[in-house]
Amino acid sequence: MRNTKLRCRALPASLLLLTAIVLQSFTGAVTKTVHDFSLKNVDGRMVSLKDFPAAKGFIVVFTCNHCPFAKLYFKRINDLDAKYKRMGVPVIAISSTDTVNYEQDVYSKMVEKARKEKFTFPYLYDGAQIAAKDFSAQKTPHTFVIWKENGKWVVKYNGAIDDNGAEPTKVKYPYVANAVDELLAGKEVMVKETKSIGCQINMRK
């Protein structure tokens, strides 16, 4: 546990090394389906995918308060929600980190963070890590674009939001936006998976 904390805290020193990184992508990812969930939002309500009957799909982002790399993406996640929610693809953010190790990620701190960052999307507390295990989320941030097909939620993309955490103006590959645009156009997602970079989500046994 202690080593995990040290690695995560050391992340800012390495961010400059990631500014020009191009993430390895895979076009032949195996089809995966995920289940609905019911998790507590920062406004106190329980939120499920079924609460959005008109949604064509979702951008589901596993993130948290404490991770330095996750913090770089809060504005970009708001921007994704602003652009795609009106097109039927809203953002849902989920925090599944172990709050025993990271007090910054407890529910009350999530409420504060959502207010401070002016989140326009649900920010859900996955204390039992049910959603994280179902999605196989690994890092914060780790993003999934899911699409409804034949009554099931199919993962069409998973991985990084884009290819440049440190310098958003130098992003060359906006992976999530590209995937959603392709799906809305009725096309196959060309890049189905990339490597997510951030702090590890440690699953409790």
C-alpha positions, 0 to 999 in steps of 0.5 A: 500500500505504501509503495502504491502511494509513493508511485502515485505521488511521484507521477507529476515529476514524470508528466513532462515525459508523457507530453508527446506520447503516442499510445499503442492502440489495438483494432482487434479488441474482443467484444465486451458487454457491461451491466447496469449499475446503481451508484450514489451520485454527489447530489445524493441520488442513486444513478443507473444507466436506465435513468437515461432512456434516450441515451444512444451510449455513454462515455464512462470515465473511471477517475478520482480526486487524488490522482495527479493524472486524473486531475489533468482531465477534469475540464476535458471531461466536462467538455466531452459532456457538453458536446456529446450529451445533447447528441445522446451520449452523456458522460458518467464519471465513477470513482472506485479507488480504495478509500482506505488508502486514499482519504481524498477519495471518500464520498464527502470529498467527491462532493467537494471536488464536483462542486469546485470543478463544476462537474456537469455530469454525474460523479458516482461513488463505487465503494464496493468496486462493483462497476470497476470490476465489471468494466475491468477498469485499471487506471484513473482515468480509464474511459469506456465508450459503451453503446446499446445494441440489442438491449445490451451495453457493448464496449466500443472503446476503452483506454485513454481520453486522448494522447496528451495529458499534460498539454491539451493543446497538443493533443493529436489523437482524441481517442474518445471523441473520435470513437463517439463521432464514428459511432454517431455516424454509424461507422465502426470504431477504428481504434477500439483500445488504447493504454490508459495512463494514470494511478492504479485502481487497487481492487479489494478482494 
